[in-house]
Amino acid sequence: MLKIEKLSGGYYRKNVLFDLSFHVDNGEIVALIGLNGAGKSTCIKHIMGLLKPTSGRIKNENLEATDPHYLKQIAYIPERPILYPEVTFREHLALCFKAYGQDDEATWSRAMDLAEQFHLQHDLDRLPSVFSKGMQQKVMLVAALSLSCPLYVIDEPFMGLDPLGIRTLLDILEEKKRQGASLLLSTHVLDTAEKYCDRFVVMSEGRVLSEGSAQDLIKASGQSDLASAYFALVDL
């Protein structure tokens, strides 16, 4: 389980997050939602150890973020694909699996299955640098989702994906959830998130504005759907 306790932090000694507290249980999909600049990606960067908090705690599977084994508990997919220009898709997978200590037959079997689901099975020995943006995003998804980790963190998972890719990704996330993994998403696609996410953390100006299921947020705002509730909560 991921647990954020009174997290404050930001960039260059200037806080843009203030006393954030929320959690993601095992077998649960939680979405971070909020306007651009609300602090969603900054929060994820703190979870991934890319930024150091000025105060507060981050724990996953009872490991503090400062523990040397902490990051191996998290499979991360950033907002924009990060790929090496002279390394093939298959070689990217090998690098990822070795880094996590999961370069085994079971992981490769999952990877081949996911590559087929994303229609990339014929592109394993091509350079992703010549792929479209959507295909590059799928490379990142295959690499991360092939791993067996307690927590999956995905920043804007639907960006650049075609409708079939989105449906495939959602099916995979549902399967990870059934297997007991924790999943944290940052997204602006509220209609899709409303159908698949168990809870939502609404952020505004670096703070948690509201938290709960879609029905909790709808009831609290007096609206009829998640999008309307969101607009009411952020006072648009």
Wavefront OBJ file of the C-alpha trace (Angstrom):
o trace
v 0.000 0.000 0.000
v 1.228 3.491 -0.884
v 0.880 6.014 1.924
v 1.570 9.752 1.689
v 1.694 11.563 5.025
v 1.765 15.379 5.242
v 4.011 15.690 2.192
v 5.363 19.143 1.335
v 7.906 19.797 -1.373
v 8.650 21.255 -4.764
v 11.513 22.705 -6.757
v 14.589 24.737 -5.839
v 13.599 24.961 -2.173
v 10.222 26.424 -3.104
v 7.264 24.354 -1.987
v 4.462 23.733 -4.467
v 2.975 20.849 -2.439
v 1.561 21.489 1.019
v 0.704 18.812 3.613
v -0.556 16.211 1.130
v -1.977 13.084 2.723
v -3.633 10.203 0.873
v -3.177 6.479 0.311
v -3.654 3.780 -2.302
v -4.746 0.414 -0.951
v -3.815 -2.963 -2.388
v -6.192 -3.950 -5.180
v -7.282 -0.352 -5.772
v -7.038 2.178 -8.604
v -6.771 5.784 -7.411
v -6.701 8.808 -9.731
v -5.039 12.142 -9.056
v -7.146 14.797 -10.766
v -6.857 18.571 -10.922
v -6.140 21.508 -13.199
v -2.786 21.964 -14.893
v -0.372 23.176 -12.235
v -2.333 21.608 -9.378
v 0.721 19.550 -8.376
v -0.165 16.090 -9.700
v 3.051 15.432 -11.615
v 5.118 17.039 -8.846
v 3.518 14.662 -6.364
v 4.384 11.701 -8.605
v 7.981 12.904 -8.923
v 8.244 12.912 -5.138
v 6.819 9.394 -4.971
v 9.431 8.282 -7.508
v 12.284 9.926 -5.607
v 12.987 12.420 -8.388
v 12.363 15.254 -5.920
v 13.070 15.371 -2.196
v 10.284 16.487 0.134
v 10.897 19.289 2.588
v 8.665 17.506 5.107
v 6.390 14.501 5.373
v 6.739 10.799 4.608
v 6.224 8.485 1.648
v 5.917 4.734 2.228
v 5.175 1.800 -0.045
v 4.882 -1.778 1.205
v 6.198 -0.527 4.567
v 9.386 0.767 2.937
v 10.266 4.437 3.359
v 11.164 6.340 0.186
v 14.728 6.572 1.492
v 15.109 2.766 1.604
v 17.436 1.457 -1.164
v 14.854 -1.203 -2.119
v 11.933 1.242 -2.292
v 12.039 1.995 -6.036
v 12.082 -1.664 -7.019
v 8.579 -1.868 -5.552
v 7.247 0.630 -8.123
v 6.704 0.329 -11.877
v 6.556 3.860 -13.296
v 5.323 5.213 -16.623
v 6.069 8.929 -17.083
v 3.894 11.417 -18.927
v 6.226 11.442 -21.950
v 8.121 8.408 -23.275
v 11.800 8.259 -22.311
v 13.661 5.996 -24.733
v 17.230 5.535 -25.950
v 17.532 6.362 -29.682
v 19.944 3.515 -30.550
v 18.352 0.756 -28.439
v 15.683 -1.559 -29.867
v 12.339 -2.244 -28.245
v 13.546 -5.706 -27.164
v 16.749 -4.218 -25.717
v 14.721 -1.632 -23.789
v 12.769 -4.478 -22.234
v 15.958 -6.319 -21.306
v 17.417 -3.199 -19.653
v 14.236 -2.629 -17.660
v 13.894 -6.229 -16.508
v 17.537 -6.477 -15.463
v 17.296 -3.208 -13.521
v 14.400 -4.671 -11.512
v 16.006 -8.088 -11.113
v 13.118 -9.643 -13.076
v 14.917 -10.795 -16.224
v 13.256 -14.209 -16.139
v 11.044 -16.382 -18.310
v 7.813 -15.316 -16.610
v 8.500 -11.600 -17.152
v 9.450 -12.130 -20.802
v 6.322 -14.210 -21.341
v 4.188 -11.348 -19.973
v 6.095 -8.892 -22.176
v 5.467 -10.903 -25.349
v 1.798 -11.184 -24.463
v 1.518 -7.432 -23.819
v 3.413 -6.597 -27.018
v 0.846 -8.650 -28.909
v -2.065 -6.989 -27.105
v -0.679 -3.577 -28.103
v 0.012 -4.824 -31.659
v 3.768 -4.359 -31.300
v 4.807 -8.005 -31.624
v 6.420 -7.355 -35.018
v 8.354 -4.303 -33.786
v 10.533 -5.876 -31.089
v 13.770 -5.481 -33.041
v 13.044 -1.992 -34.355
v 14.313 1.248 -32.868
v 11.502 3.028 -30.947
v 13.064 6.351 -31.993
v 11.297 5.904 -35.361
v 7.963 4.950 -33.759
v 5.006 7.300 -33.521
v 4.387 8.970 -30.166
v 1.579 6.532 -29.425
v 3.784 3.538 -30.221
v 6.533 4.944 -27.989
v 4.006 5.250 -25.168
v 3.046 1.609 -25.716
v 6.722 0.598 -25.440
v 6.817 2.258 -22.003
v 3.584 0.532 -21.015
v 4.793 -2.917 -22.082
v 8.075 -2.484 -20.183
v 6.444 -1.342 -16.939
v 3.371 -3.575 -16.981
v 5.443 -6.701 -17.644
v 7.007 -6.217 -14.206
v 5.559 -7.762 -11.085
v 5.435 -4.862 -8.592
v 3.177 -3.956 -5.655
v 2.615 -0.439 -7.045
v 2.145 0.973 -10.546
v 2.349 4.750 -11.037
v 1.206 6.132 -14.388
v 1.307 9.835 -15.265
v -1.342 10.630 -17.924
v -1.729 7.022 -19.122
v -4.084 7.764 -22.029
v -1.991 10.486 -23.656
v -1.144 9.589 -27.249
v -3.000 6.255 -27.219
v -5.566 5.307 -29.852
v -8.981 4.014 -28.694
v -7.890 0.370 -28.988
v -4.735 1.120 -26.994
v -6.819 2.781 -24.265
v -9.159 -0.205 -24.046
v -6.193 -2.604 -23.915
v -4.529 -0.567 -21.164
v -7.705 -0.434 -19.084
v -8.125 -4.210 -19.354
v -4.531 -4.688 -18.150
v -4.973 -2.279 -15.242
v -8.121 -4.123 -14.197
v -6.167 -7.396 -14.229
v -3.366 -5.853 -12.134
v -6.017 -4.684 -9.673
v -7.513 -8.194 -9.458
v -4.029 -9.502 -8.695
v -3.866 -7.158 -5.692
v -1.582 -4.417 -7.014
v -1.984 -0.749 -6.078
v -2.385 1.638 -9.019
v -2.022 5.431 -8.966
v -2.969 7.383 -12.091
v -2.812 11.059 -12.962
v -5.397 11.885 -15.599
v -7.639 14.532 -17.136
v -9.873 11.945 -18.846
v -12.635 12.019 -16.238
v -15.320 10.060 -18.079
v -13.014 7.057 -18.427
v -11.606 7.439 -14.916
v -15.110 7.529 -13.442
v -15.780 4.025 -14.818
v -12.520 2.414 -13.729
v -11.101 4.186 -10.672
v -12.106 3.289 -7.130
v -11.228 6.635 -5.581
v -10.128 10.116 -6.594
v -7.801 12.642 -5.017
v -8.711 16.138 -6.207
v -5.729 18.493 -6.065
v -5.689 22.275 -6.255
v -2.717 24.605 -5.773
v -0.600 21.853 -4.259
v -3.166 20.698 -1.724
v -5.715 17.896 -1.471
v -9.045 19.604 -2.062
v -11.242 16.533 -1.743
v -10.959 12.749 -1.733
v -13.322 9.815 -2.185
v -15.149 7.642 -4.674
v -16.882 9.175 -7.687
v -20.186 8.912 -5.812
v -18.648 10.586 -2.749
v -17.506 13.557 -4.835
v -20.788 13.756 -6.730
v -22.779 13.734 -3.477
v -20.522 16.289 -1.775
v -20.814 18.693 -4.703
v -24.520 18.172 -5.362
v -23.854 17.313 -9.007
v -24.910 14.444 -11.259
v -21.597 13.167 -12.637
v -17.875 13.257 -11.876
v -16.987 15.945 -14.421
v -19.614 18.329 -13.027
v -18.520 17.505 -9.479
v -14.921 18.231 -10.423
v -15.795 21.628 -11.897
v -17.814 22.498 -8.799
v -15.031 21.434 -6.447
v -12.356 23.462 -8.212
v -14.873 26.352 -8.463
v -14.962 26.717 -12.236
l 1 2 3 4 5 6 7 8 9 10 11 12 13 14 15 16 17 18 19 20 21 22 23 24 25 26 27 28 29 30 31 32 33 34 35 36 37 38 39 40 41 42 43 44 45 46 47 48 49 50 51 52 53 54 55 56 57 58 59 60 61 62 63 64 65 66 67 68 69 70 71 72 73 74 75 76 77 78 79 80 81 82 83 84 85 86 87 88 89 90 91 92 93 94 95 96 97 98 99 100 101 102 103 104 105 106 107 108 109 110 111 112 113 114 115 116 117 118 119 120 121 122 123 124 125 126 127 128 129 130 131 132 133 134 135 136 137 138 139 140 141 142 143 144 145 146 147 148 149 150 151 152 153 154 155 156 157 158 159 160 161 162 163 164 165 166 167 168 169 170 171 172 173 174 175 176 177 178 179 180 181 182 183 184 185 186 187 188 189 190 191 192 193 194 195 196 197 198 199 200 201 202 203 204 205 206 207 208 209 210 211 212 213 214 215 216 217 218 219 220 221 222 223 224 225 226 227 228 229 230 231 232 233 234 235 236
